[in-house]
Amino acid sequence: MMATAATSSLNWPEDVLRLNAICPYYTMFPLDFPLQQLAARPETTRVLDPFCGRGTTLYAARLTRLPSVGIDINPVAAAIAEAKLIQVTPGSVVRLARQILNSGLSGEIPEGEFWRWCFEQETLRELVTLRAALLEMNTPTAAMLRAVLLGILHGPRNKGVPSYLSNQMPRTYASKPGYAVKFWTKREMEPARVPALAAIERRVQRLLGAAPLAHGGKVYLGDSVETLNRLRQKFDLVVTSPPYYGMRTYVADQWLRSWFLGSSPEVPYGSQGQIARQPNQKAFIQALAEVWTATARRCHQGARLAIRFGSLPSARTDPEQMLLASVKESKAGWVVKEVRQAGTPAKRNRQAEQFGKAGSAIDEIDLVAELVDLPR
Ligand SMILES: C[S@@+](CC[C@H](N)C(=O)[O-])C[C@H]1O[C@@H](n2cnc3c(N)ncnc32)[C@H](O)[C@@H]1O
């Protein structure tokens, strides 16, 4: 199999790209970054992203007809990324949703002011029923329905037909309960009835109507190093973006989506396993080095590793030095070929722009390395 030479998402009609936007995720790089890397290595046969987030690299691989593997420790990221590899018809997803809702309302309705204000009563019952049923299912159709629901769970209230199930909220992150309740009560903003099935149907048609053929692969929920050590396949292109040093909000900001995937209905403040939670820069560099070592063990000689990395103003670090140190520290046969400022796509597409609440990230860089020697 050969990757095509398209380096820009503009090479595909807009409706073919819609599935990639199934659900926002706090930090995501633009599709053009992995597409450029795929074009730079046209002999690629299988692609890896050890910090896959919402699966942008996996979708780029699908567009270029290649299988791919993604790993992420955050269940929300893994659930969204999984949808990027699935091929199902819109009809099958809607049928499953209808079947679940017709089989009687079930599941435990969370109590408290937040829940009463966030979703209209009947909508919440439907949501809880879908949640309970999907927790027991692992078919591709169920995985797609799950990701669709994560995408419509919360977002702004629009004037016409509603796109989201919740009361007014951002789509990228879930507001904390105290803040949200104050916001809604102050404005006397009662939640509107949004029939779940109709909202699912509209979204599914839009996302899957022109989705490209899937080309295989898998998403693993877990730590990159542990997962890579268990994998058998080999890769020749790795495109990834680790969390920036000091990034702490992946888990808490996605608390409502985490609840939908089975967590308790509260904001979790831990961030277990998140690589960015290392106590200091040295430990973070070491942790990244271990990922590059484990990655090299799963790569063919001559493989290409492309990493987008940056820093948060709050952490005051030099991303280039940190990343170079981590590749050097890995002692795994990676030879750095290029380090440059991250491409300058439309500003809104830059991963840095997603860090609104933490302040804008500065200095995003792209590093490209080649696996010259295979690690022992
Ligand atoms: C910058 S984001 C990747 C975003 C991705 N490029 C996209 O377009 O969606 C980094 C990801 O690394 C994940 N992560 C952090 N620590 C990890 C670990 N130890 N193992 C696997 N994934 C981890 C985070 O959950 C987060 O989703």
Ligand as a Chemical Component Dictionary entry (heavy atoms), coordinates in Angstrom:
data_LIG
# 
_chem_comp.id                   LIG 
_chem_comp.type                 NON-POLYMER 
_chem_comp.pdbx_formal_charge   0 
_chem_comp.three_letter_code    LIG 
# 
loop_
_chem_comp_atom.comp_id 
_chem_comp_atom.atom_id 
_chem_comp_atom.alt_atom_id 
_chem_comp_atom.type_symbol 
_chem_comp_atom.charge 
_chem_comp_atom.model_Cartn_x 
_chem_comp_atom.model_Cartn_y 
_chem_comp_atom.model_Cartn_z 
_chem_comp_atom.pdbx_ordinal 
LIG C1  C1  C 0  -1.378 16.896 22.806 1  
LIG S1  S1  S 1  -2.526 15.593 23.072 2  
LIG C2  C2  C 0  -2.562 14.789 21.492 3  
LIG C3  C3  C 0  -3.573 15.401 20.566 4  
LIG C4  C4  C 0  -3.645 14.741 19.219 5  
LIG N1  N1  N 0  -2.491 15.077 18.413 6  
LIG C5  C5  C 0  -4.930 15.156 18.476 7  
LIG O1  O1  O 0  -4.855 15.696 17.377 8  
LIG O2  O2  O -1 -6.016 14.967 19.042 9  
LIG C6  C6  C 0  -1.596 14.510 24.064 10 
LIG C7  C7  C 0  -2.328 13.263 24.507 11 
LIG O3  O3  O 0  -1.420 12.431 25.249 12 
LIG C8  C8  C 0  -2.186 11.699 26.173 13 
LIG N2  N2  N 0  -1.291 11.122 27.196 14 
LIG C9  C9  C 0  -0.734 11.723 28.269 15 
LIG N3  N3  N 0  0.025  10.862 28.972 16 
LIG C10 C10 C 0  -0.034 9.674  28.325 17 
LIG C11 C11 C 0  0.548  8.406  28.537 18 
LIG N4  N4  N 0  1.342  8.182  29.589 19 
LIG N5  N5  N 0  0.289  7.417  27.644 20 
LIG C12 C12 C 0  -0.533 7.634  26.590 21 
LIG N6  N6  N 0  -1.127 8.832  26.332 22 
LIG C13 C13 C 0  -0.874 9.834  27.178 23 
LIG C14 C14 C 0  -3.185 12.712 26.711 24 
LIG O4  O4  O 0  -4.304 12.067 27.286 25 
LIG C15 C15 C 0  -3.508 13.496 25.444 26 
LIG O5  O5  O 0  -4.678 13.011 24.832 27 
# 
loop_
_chem_comp_bond.comp_id 
_chem_comp_bond.atom_id_1 
_chem_comp_bond.atom_id_2 
_chem_comp_bond.value_order 
_chem_comp_bond.pdbx_ordinal 
LIG C1  S1  SING 1  
LIG S1  C2  SING 2  
LIG S1  C6  SING 3  
LIG C2  C3  SING 4  
LIG C3  C4  SING 5  
LIG C4  N1  SING 6  
LIG C4  C5  SING 7  
LIG C5  O1  DOUB 8  
LIG C5  O2  SING 9  
LIG C6  C7  SING 10 
LIG C7  O3  SING 11 
LIG C7  C15 SING 12 
LIG O3  C8  SING 13 
LIG C8  N2  SING 14 
LIG C8  C14 SING 15 
LIG N2  C9  SING 16 
LIG N2  C13 SING 17 
LIG C9  N3  DOUB 18 
LIG N3  C10 SING 19 
LIG C10 C11 SING 20 
LIG C10 C13 DOUB 21 
LIG C11 N4  SING 22 
LIG C11 N5  DOUB 23 
LIG N5  C12 SING 24 
LIG C12 N6  DOUB 25 
LIG N6  C13 SING 26 
LIG C14 O4  SING 27 
LIG C14 C15 SING 28 
LIG C15 O5  SING 29 
# 
